[in-house]
Amino acid sequence: MSGPAKRVWACVAIVAMLCAIVAWPMYKKLRLKAASAAVMDRTKRAVDRNPQLKPDWDKAMEDGVLTSDEAKAILEKAGEKAEPDD
């Protein structure tokens, strides 16, 4: 392979790696699913009973959507069991 061809393929490889690095966070964000209404209500009640969880609730609701993972983390901090089917 000649020198210019190697440079072209090196550039193609770098662009592919950059695309993968940029796509991963976007994939993770789009893949997250919102918690069900029942889980959201249950989490809100747990936060109301435990005011020390308010910062976690505020952080989770920054984007306006409570995800299942965020709800699970808050419920576990409150000492409640988060069912996998919720």
Jmol script that loads the backbone (N, CA, C; Angstrom):
load data "model"
ATOM      1  N   MET A   1       0.847  -1.165   0.000  1.00  0.00           N
ATOM      2  CA  MET A   1       0.000   0.000   0.000  1.00  0.00           C
ATOM      3  C   MET A   1       0.903   1.242   0.000  1.00  0.00           C
ATOM      4  N   SER A   2       0.553   2.207  -0.773  1.00  0.00           N
ATOM      5  CA  SER A   2       1.376   3.414  -0.873  1.00  0.00           C
ATOM      6  C   SER A   2       1.108   4.361   0.301  1.00  0.00           C
ATOM      7  N   GLY A   3       1.954   5.332   0.459  1.00  0.00           N
ATOM      8  CA  GLY A   3       1.841   6.297   1.551  1.00  0.00           C
ATOM      9  C   GLY A   3       0.527   7.057   1.563  1.00  0.00           C
ATOM     10  N   PRO A   4       0.102   7.626   0.419  1.00  0.00           N
ATOM     11  CA  PRO A   4      -1.171   8.353   0.419  1.00  0.00           C
ATOM     12  C   PRO A   4      -2.373   7.459   0.742  1.00  0.00           C
ATOM     13  N   ALA A   5      -2.353   6.226   0.290  1.00  0.00           N
ATOM     14  CA  ALA A   5      -3.455   5.309   0.580  1.00  0.00           C
ATOM     15  C   ALA A   5      -3.520   5.008   2.075  1.00  0.00           C
ATOM     16  N   LYS A   6      -2.353   4.857   2.696  1.00  0.00           N
ATOM     17  CA  LYS A   6      -2.327   4.615   4.143  1.00  0.00           C
ATOM     18  C   LYS A   6      -2.914   5.805   4.903  1.00  0.00           C
ATOM     19  N   ARG A   7      -2.603   7.007   4.445  1.00  0.00           N
ATOM     20  CA  ARG A   7      -3.145   8.203   5.101  1.00  0.00           C
ATOM     21  C   ARG A   7      -4.660   8.274   4.952  1.00  0.00           C
ATOM     22  N   VAL A   8      -5.157   7.918   3.794  1.00  0.00           N
ATOM     23  CA  VAL A   8      -6.614   7.925   3.573  1.00  0.00           C
ATOM     24  C   VAL A   8      -7.288   6.934   4.504  1.00  0.00           C
ATOM     25  N   TRP A   9      -6.757   5.721   4.589  1.00  0.00           N
ATOM     26  CA  TRP A   9      -7.358   4.706   5.452  1.00  0.00           C
ATOM     27  C   TRP A   9      -7.224   5.080   6.932  1.00  0.00           C
ATOM     28  N   ALA A  10      -6.131   5.733   7.298  1.00  0.00           N
ATOM     29  CA  ALA A  10      -5.971   6.207   8.680  1.00  0.00           C
ATOM     30  C   ALA A  10      -7.034   7.252   9.007  1.00  0.00           C
ATOM     31  N   CYS A  11      -7.302   8.150   8.074  1.00  0.00           N
ATOM     32  CA  CYS A  11      -8.345   9.161   8.275  1.00  0.00           C
ATOM     33  C   CYS A  11      -9.725   8.523   8.376  1.00  0.00           C
ATOM     34  N   VAL A  12      -9.975   7.544   7.524  1.00  0.00           N
ATOM     35  CA  VAL A  12     -11.264   6.830   7.568  1.00  0.00           C
ATOM     36  C   VAL A  12     -11.429   6.142   8.928  1.00  0.00           C
ATOM     37  N   ALA A  13     -10.379   5.525   9.429  1.00  0.00           N
ATOM     38  CA  ALA A  13     -10.440   4.842  10.723  1.00  0.00           C
ATOM     39  C   ALA A  13     -10.691   5.834  11.858  1.00  0.00           C
ATOM     40  N   ILE A  14     -10.043   6.975  11.814  1.00  0.00           N
ATOM     41  CA  ILE A  14     -10.246   7.994  12.852  1.00  0.00           C
ATOM     42  C   ILE A  14     -11.681   8.521  12.828  1.00  0.00           C
ATOM     43  N   VAL A  15     -12.201   8.771  11.647  1.00  0.00           N
ATOM     44  CA  VAL A  15     -13.580   9.245  11.524  1.00  0.00           C
ATOM     45  C   VAL A  15     -14.550   8.184  12.056  1.00  0.00           C
ATOM     46  N   ALA A  16     -14.301   6.922  11.760  1.00  0.00           N
ATOM     47  CA  ALA A  16     -15.173   5.844  12.251  1.00  0.00           C
ATOM     48  C   ALA A  16     -15.138   5.777  13.776  1.00  0.00           C
ATOM     49  N   MET A  17     -13.959   5.923  14.361  1.00  0.00           N
ATOM     50  CA  MET A  17     -13.859   5.897  15.827  1.00  0.00           C
ATOM     51  C   MET A  17     -14.571   7.087  16.448  1.00  0.00           C
ATOM     52  N   LEU A  18     -14.434   8.251  15.849  1.00  0.00           N
ATOM     53  CA  LEU A  18     -15.123   9.433  16.372  1.00  0.00           C
ATOM     54  C   LEU A  18     -16.640   9.269  16.287  1.00  0.00           C
ATOM     55  N   CYS A  19     -17.113   8.693  15.211  1.00  0.00           N
ATOM     56  CA  CYS A  19     -18.560   8.448  15.067  1.00  0.00           C
ATOM     57  C   CYS A  19     -19.057   7.505  16.159  1.00  0.00           C
ATOM     58  N   ALA A  20     -18.287   6.475  16.441  1.00  0.00           N
ATOM     59  CA  ALA A  20     -18.675   5.530  17.492  1.00  0.00           C
ATOM     60  C   ALA A  20     -18.673   6.209  18.854  1.00  0.00           C
ATOM     61  N   ILE A  21     -17.683   7.048  19.117  1.00  0.00           N
ATOM     62  CA  ILE A  21     -17.604   7.743  20.402  1.00  0.00           C
ATOM     63  C   ILE A  21     -18.779   8.695  20.581  1.00  0.00           C
ATOM     64  N   VAL A  22     -19.191   9.358  19.522  1.00  0.00           N
ATOM     65  CA  VAL A  22     -20.319  10.286  19.595  1.00  0.00           C
ATOM     66  C   VAL A  22     -21.644   9.534  19.657  1.00  0.00           C
ATOM     67  N   ALA A  23     -21.746   8.420  18.954  1.00  0.00           N
ATOM     68  CA  ALA A  23     -23.007   7.684  18.884  1.00  0.00           C
ATOM     69  C   ALA A  23     -23.344   6.967  20.183  1.00  0.00           C
ATOM     70  N   TRP A  24     -22.359   6.534  20.942  1.00  0.00           N
ATOM     71  CA  TRP A  24     -22.629   5.754  22.160  1.00  0.00           C
ATOM     72  C   TRP A  24     -23.472   6.523  23.171  1.00  0.00           C
ATOM     73  N   PRO A  25     -23.115   7.756  23.559  1.00  0.00           N
ATOM     74  CA  PRO A  25     -23.963   8.479  24.514  1.00  0.00           C
ATOM     75  C   PRO A  25     -25.367   8.749  23.963  1.00  0.00           C
ATOM     76  N   MET A  26     -25.460   9.003  22.662  1.00  0.00           N
ATOM     77  CA  MET A  26     -26.773   9.232  22.062  1.00  0.00           C
ATOM     78  C   MET A  26     -27.618   7.957  22.138  1.00  0.00           C
ATOM     79  N   TYR A  27     -27.013   6.814  21.892  1.00  0.00           N
ATOM     80  CA  TYR A  27     -27.718   5.539  21.974  1.00  0.00           C
ATOM     81  C   TYR A  27     -28.210   5.296  23.396  1.00  0.00           C
ATOM     82  N   LYS A  28     -27.348   5.549  24.383  1.00  0.00           N
ATOM     83  CA  LYS A  28     -27.729   5.335  25.774  1.00  0.00           C
ATOM     84  C   LYS A  28     -28.892   6.239  26.163  1.00  0.00           C
ATOM     85  N   LYS A  29     -28.868   7.497  25.737  1.00  0.00           N
ATOM     86  CA  LYS A  29     -29.921   8.431  26.082  1.00  0.00           C
ATOM     87  C   LYS A  29     -31.244   8.031  25.429  1.00  0.00           C
ATOM     88  N   LEU A  30     -31.197   7.619  24.195  1.00  0.00           N
ATOM     89  CA  LEU A  30     -32.425   7.244  23.494  1.00  0.00           C
ATOM     90  C   LEU A  30     -32.973   5.905  23.974  1.00  0.00           C
ATOM     91  N   ARG A  31     -32.101   5.050  24.507  1.00  0.00           N
ATOM     92  CA  ARG A  31     -32.506   3.726  24.930  1.00  0.00           C
ATOM     93  C   ARG A  31     -33.223   3.738  26.278  1.00  0.00           C
ATOM     94  N   LEU A  32     -33.009   4.758  27.086  1.00  0.00           N
ATOM     95  CA  LEU A  32     -33.618   4.823  28.406  1.00  0.00           C
ATOM     96  C   LEU A  32     -35.130   4.933  28.279  1.00  0.00           C
ATOM     97  N   LYS A  33     -35.833   4.175  29.109  1.00  0.00           N
ATOM     98  CA  LYS A  33     -37.281   4.273  29.041  1.00  0.00           C
ATOM     99  C   LYS A  33     -37.811   4.927  30.305  1.00  0.00           C
ATOM    100  N   ALA A  34     -38.876   5.655  30.154  1.00  0.00           N
ATOM    101  CA  ALA A  34     -39.476   6.362  31.273  1.00  0.00           C
ATOM    102  C   ALA A  34     -40.149   5.363  32.206  1.00  0.00           C
ATOM    103  N   ALA A  35     -40.157   5.713  33.484  1.00  0.00           N
ATOM    104  CA  ALA A  35     -40.813   4.874  34.481  1.00  0.00           C
ATOM    105  C   ALA A  35     -42.329   4.962  34.289  1.00  0.00           C
ATOM    106  N   SER A  36     -43.014   3.911  34.672  1.00  0.00           N
ATOM    107  CA  SER A  36     -44.472   3.913  34.561  1.00  0.00           C
ATOM    108  C   SER A  36     -45.061   4.905  35.557  1.00  0.00           C
ATOM    109  N   ALA A  37     -46.319   5.247  35.351  1.00  0.00           N
ATOM    110  CA  ALA A  37     -46.985   6.209  36.237  1.00  0.00           C
ATOM    111  C   ALA A  37     -47.042   5.680  37.666  1.00  0.00           C
ATOM    112  N   ALA A  38     -47.259   4.379  37.823  1.00  0.00           N
ATOM    113  CA  ALA A  38     -47.335   3.795  39.166  1.00  0.00           C
ATOM    114  C   ALA A  38     -45.986   3.902  39.882  1.00  0.00           C
ATOM    115  N   VAL A  39     -44.907   3.634  39.169  1.00  0.00           N
ATOM    116  CA  VAL A  39     -43.573   3.729  39.768  1.00  0.00           C
ATOM    117  C   VAL A  39     -43.237   5.178  40.085  1.00  0.00           C
ATOM    118  N   MET A  40     -43.649   6.076  39.208  1.00  0.00           N
ATOM    119  CA  MET A  40     -43.379   7.497  39.456  1.00  0.00           C
ATOM    120  C   MET A  40     -44.117   7.968  40.707  1.00  0.00           C
ATOM    121  N   ASP A  41     -45.379   7.564  40.863  1.00  0.00           N
ATOM    122  CA  ASP A  41     -46.145   7.935  42.063  1.00  0.00           C
ATOM    123  C   ASP A  41     -45.522   7.335  43.316  1.00  0.00           C
ATOM    124  N   ARG A  42     -45.126   6.087  43.223  1.00  0.00           N
ATOM    125  CA  ARG A  42     -44.497   5.420  44.360  1.00  0.00           C
ATOM    126  C   ARG A  42     -43.186   6.100  44.752  1.00  0.00           C
ATOM    127  N   THR A  43     -42.416   6.497  43.768  1.00  0.00           N
ATOM    128  CA  THR A  43     -41.156   7.191  44.021  1.00  0.00           C
ATOM    129  C   THR A  43     -41.413   8.565  44.627  1.00  0.00           C
ATOM    130  N   LYS A  44     -42.404   9.274  44.118  1.00  0.00           N
ATOM    131  CA  LYS A  44     -42.748  10.597  44.653  1.00  0.00           C
ATOM    132  C   LYS A  44     -43.187  10.485  46.107  1.00  0.00           C
ATOM    133  N   ARG A  45     -43.975   9.462  46.442  1.00  0.00           N
ATOM    134  CA  ARG A  45     -44.395   9.259  47.841  1.00  0.00           C
ATOM    135  C   ARG A  45     -43.190   8.973  48.730  1.00  0.00           C
ATOM    136  N   ALA A  46     -42.245   8.184  48.219  1.00  0.00           N
ATOM    137  CA  ALA A  46     -41.031   7.877  48.991  1.00  0.00           C
ATOM    138  C   ALA A  46     -40.214   9.145  49.233  1.00  0.00           C
ATOM    139  N   VAL A  47     -40.144  10.023  48.244  1.00  0.00           N
ATOM    140  CA  VAL A  47     -39.412  11.285  48.402  1.00  0.00           C
ATOM    141  C   VAL A  47     -40.130  12.192  49.397  1.00  0.00           C
ATOM    142  N   ASP A  48     -41.458  12.206  49.367  1.00  0.00           N
ATOM    143  CA  ASP A  48     -42.221  13.016  50.320  1.00  0.00           C
ATOM    144  C   ASP A  48     -42.005  12.540  51.756  1.00  0.00           C
ATOM    145  N   ARG A  49     -41.887  11.221  51.935  1.00  0.00           N
ATOM    146  CA  ARG A  49     -41.667  10.664  53.286  1.00  0.00           C
ATOM    147  C   ARG A  49     -40.226  10.860  53.751  1.00  0.00           C
ATOM    148  N   ASN A  50     -39.283  10.919  52.807  1.00  0.00           N
ATOM    149  CA  ASN A  50     -37.857  11.043  53.130  1.00  0.00           C
ATOM    150  C   ASN A  50     -37.299  12.292  52.462  1.00  0.00           C
ATOM    151  N   PRO A  51     -37.325  13.430  53.141  1.00  0.00           N
ATOM    152  CA  PRO A  51     -36.858  14.682  52.532  1.00  0.00           C
ATOM    153  C   PRO A  51     -35.388  14.657  52.101  1.00  0.00           C
ATOM    154  N   GLN A  52     -34.576  13.765  52.668  1.00  0.00           N
ATOM    155  CA  GLN A  52     -33.169  13.694  52.263  1.00  0.00           C
ATOM    156  C   GLN A  52     -33.016  13.182  50.827  1.00  0.00           C
ATOM    157  N   LEU A  53     -34.075  12.614  50.255  1.00  0.00           N
ATOM    158  CA  LEU A  53     -34.037  12.133  48.873  1.00  0.00           C
ATOM    159  C   LEU A  53     -34.417  13.217  47.861  1.00  0.00           C
ATOM    160  N   LYS A  54     -34.804  14.385  48.343  1.00  0.00           N
ATOM    161  CA  LYS A  54     -35.237  15.478  47.462  1.00  0.00           C
ATOM    162  C   LYS A  54     -34.156  15.857  46.443  1.00  0.00           C
ATOM    163  N   PRO A  55     -32.864  15.957  46.828  1.00  0.00           N
ATOM    164  CA  PRO A  55     -31.849  16.277  45.802  1.00  0.00           C
ATOM    165  C   PRO A  55     -31.765  15.223  44.699  1.00  0.00           C
ATOM    166  N   ASP A  56     -31.932  13.940  45.061  1.00  0.00           N
ATOM    167  CA  ASP A  56     -31.921  12.881  44.049  1.00  0.00           C
ATOM    168  C   ASP A  56     -33.112  13.029  43.102  1.00  0.00           C
ATOM    169  N   TRP A  57     -34.274  13.360  43.668  1.00  0.00           N
ATOM    170  CA  TRP A  57     -35.479  13.557  42.863  1.00  0.00           C
ATOM    171  C   TRP A  57     -35.283  14.731  41.903  1.00  0.00           C
ATOM    172  N   ASP A  58     -34.751  15.843  42.436  1.00  0.00           N
ATOM    173  CA  ASP A  58     -34.530  17.021  41.599  1.00  0.00           C
ATOM    174  C   ASP A  58     -33.552  16.717  40.462  1.00  0.00           C
ATOM    175  N   LYS A  59     -32.496  15.976  40.771  1.00  0.00           N
ATOM    176  CA  LYS A  59     -31.503  15.598  39.747  1.00  0.00           C
ATOM    177  C   LYS A  59     -32.154  14.708  38.682  1.00  0.00           C
ATOM    178  N   ALA A  60     -32.991  13.764  39.127  1.00  0.00           N
ATOM    179  CA  ALA A  60     -33.645  12.846  38.190  1.00  0.00           C
ATOM    180  C   ALA A  60     -34.649  13.571  37.292  1.00  0.00           C
ATOM    181  N   MET A  61     -35.256  14.616  37.822  1.00  0.00           N
ATOM    182  CA  MET A  61     -36.295  15.310  37.066  1.00  0.00           C
ATOM    183  C   MET A  61     -35.771  16.525  36.291  1.00  0.00           C
ATOM    184  N   GLU A  62     -34.449  16.698  36.221  1.00  0.00           N
ATOM    185  CA  GLU A  62     -33.882  17.830  35.472  1.00  0.00           C
ATOM    186  C   GLU A  62     -34.335  17.838  34.016  1.00  0.00           C
ATOM    187  N   ASP A  63     -34.412  16.661  33.414  1.00  0.00           N
ATOM    188  CA  ASP A  63     -34.825  16.585  32.016  1.00  0.00           C
ATOM    189  C   ASP A  63     -36.331  16.398  31.859  1.00  0.00           C
ATOM    190  N   GLY A  64     -37.055  16.362  32.962  1.00  0.00           N
ATOM    191  CA  GLY A  64     -38.506  16.241  32.917  1.00  0.00           C
ATOM    192  C   GLY A  64     -39.024  14.823  32.824  1.00  0.00           C
ATOM    193  N   VAL A  65     -38.123  13.837  32.810  1.00  0.00           N
ATOM    194  CA  VAL A  65     -38.527  12.436  32.689  1.00  0.00           C
ATOM    195  C   VAL A  65     -37.836  11.621  33.775  1.00  0.00           C
ATOM    196  N   LEU A  66     -38.617  10.859  34.516  1.00  0.00           N
ATOM    197  CA  LEU A  66     -38.064   9.945  35.514  1.00  0.00           C
ATOM    198  C   LEU A  66     -37.886   8.588  34.844  1.00  0.00           C
ATOM    199  N   THR A  67     -36.648   8.149  34.720  1.00  0.00           N
ATOM    200  CA  THR A  67     -36.395   6.857  34.085  1.00  0.00           C
ATOM    201  C   THR A  67     -36.523   5.739  35.110  1.00  0.00           C
ATOM    202  N   SER A  68     -36.627   4.529  34.619  1.00  0.00           N
ATOM    203  CA  SER A  68     -36.748   3.370  35.493  1.00  0.00           C
ATOM    204  C   SER A  68     -35.522   3.221  36.384  1.00  0.00           C
ATOM    205  N   ASP A  69     -34.338   3.458  35.835  1.00  0.00           N
ATOM    206  CA  ASP A  69     -33.109   3.344  36.618  1.00  0.00           C
ATOM    207  C   ASP A  69     -33.055   4.387  37.726  1.00  0.00           C
ATOM    208  N   GLU A  70     -33.461   5.613  37.424  1.00  0.00           N
ATOM    209  CA  GLU A  70     -33.467   6.673  38.432  1.00  0.00           C
ATOM    210  C   GLU A  70     -34.470   6.351  39.538  1.00  0.00           C
ATOM    211  N   ALA A  71     -35.656   5.877  39.149  1.00  0.00           N
ATOM    212  CA  ALA A  71     -36.673   5.526  40.139  1.00  0.00           C
ATOM    213  C   ALA A  71     -36.190   4.382  41.023  1.00  0.00           C
ATOM    214  N   LYS A  72     -35.547   3.400  40.417  1.00  0.00           N
ATOM    215  CA  LYS A  72     -35.029   2.265  41.178  1.00  0.00           C
ATOM    216  C   LYS A  72     -33.995   2.722  42.201  1.00  0.00           C
ATOM    217  N   ALA A  73     -33.098   3.613  41.788  1.00  0.00           N
ATOM    218  CA  ALA A  73     -32.060   4.108  42.695  1.00  0.00           C
ATOM    219  C   ALA A  73     -32.673   4.872  43.865  1.00  0.00           C
ATOM    220  N   ILE A  74     -33.674   5.700  43.596  1.00  0.00           N
ATOM    221  CA  ILE A  74     -34.317   6.470  44.660  1.00  0.00           C
ATOM    222  C   ILE A  74     -35.065   5.545  45.611  1.00  0.00           C
ATOM    223  N   LEU A  75     -35.790   4.582  45.061  1.00  0.00           N
ATOM    224  CA  LEU A  75     -36.540   3.656  45.912  1.00  0.00           C
ATOM    225  C   LEU A  75     -35.605   2.815  46.782  1.00  0.00           C
ATOM    226  N   GLU A  76     -34.467   2.409  46.228  1.00  0.00           N
ATOM    227  CA  GLU A  76     -33.521   1.621  47.024  1.00  0.00           C
ATOM    228  C   GLU A  76     -32.910   2.463  48.140  1.00  0.00           C
ATOM    229  N   LYS A  77     -32.652   3.744  47.865  1.00  0.00           N
ATOM    230  CA  LYS A  77     -32.149   4.627  48.922  1.00  0.00           C
ATOM    231  C   LYS A  77     -33.193   4.816  50.018  1.00  0.00           C
ATOM    232  N   ALA A  78     -34.467   4.768  49.627  1.00  0.00           N
ATOM    233  CA  ALA A  78     -35.551   4.918  50.599  1.00  0.00           C
ATOM    234  C   ALA A  78     -35.783   3.634  51.383  1.00  0.00           C
ATOM    235  N   GLY A  79     -35.110   2.559  50.988  1.00  0.00           N
ATOM    236  CA  GLY A  79     -35.261   1.294  51.691  1.00  0.00           C
ATOM    237  C   GLY A  79     -36.399   0.438  51.170  1.00  0.00           C
ATOM    238  N   GLU A  80     -36.927   0.786  50.027  1.00  0.00           N
ATOM    239  CA  GLU A  80     -38.004   0.006  49.430  1.00  0.00           C
ATOM    240  C   GLU A  80     -37.443  -0.870  48.324  1.00  0.00           C
ATOM    241  N   LYS A  81     -38.105  -1.965  48.097  1.00  0.00           N
ATOM    242  CA  LYS A  81     -37.678  -2.869  47.024  1.00  0.00           C
ATOM    243  C   LYS A  81     -38.328  -2.430  45.719  1.00  0.00           C
ATOM    244  N   ALA A  82     -37.497  -2.316  44.693  1.00  0.00           N
ATOM    245  CA  ALA A  82     -38.007  -1.961  43.359  1.00  0.00           C
ATOM    246  C   ALA A  82     -38.162  -3.243  42.562  1.00  0.00           C
ATOM    247  N   GLU A  83     -39.404  -3.556  42.206  1.00  0.00           N
ATOM    248  CA  GLU A  83     -39.654  -4.783  41.449  1.00  0.00           C
ATOM    249  C   GLU A  83     -39.134  -4.641  40.021  1.00  0.00           C
ATOM    250  N   PRO A  84     -38.586  -5.714  39.453  1.00  0.00           N
ATOM    251  CA  PRO A  84     -38.070  -5.635  38.084  1.00  0.00           C
ATOM    252  C   PRO A  84     -39.155  -5.426  37.032  1.00  0.00           C
ATOM    253  N   ASP A  85     -40.393  -5.827  37.325  1.00  0.00           N
ATOM    254  CA  ASP A  85     -41.457  -5.689  36.332  1.00  0.00           C
ATOM    255  C   ASP A  85     -42.062  -4.297  36.335  1.00  0.00           C
ATOM    256  N   ASP A  86     -41.675  -3.431  37.282  1.00  0.00           N
ATOM    257  CA  ASP A  86     -42.205  -2.059  37.320  1.00  0.00           C
ATOM    258  C   ASP A  86     -41.599  -1.226  36.237  1.00  0.00           C
TER     259      ASP A  86
END
end "model"
wireframe off; spacefill off
backbone 0.3
color backbone group
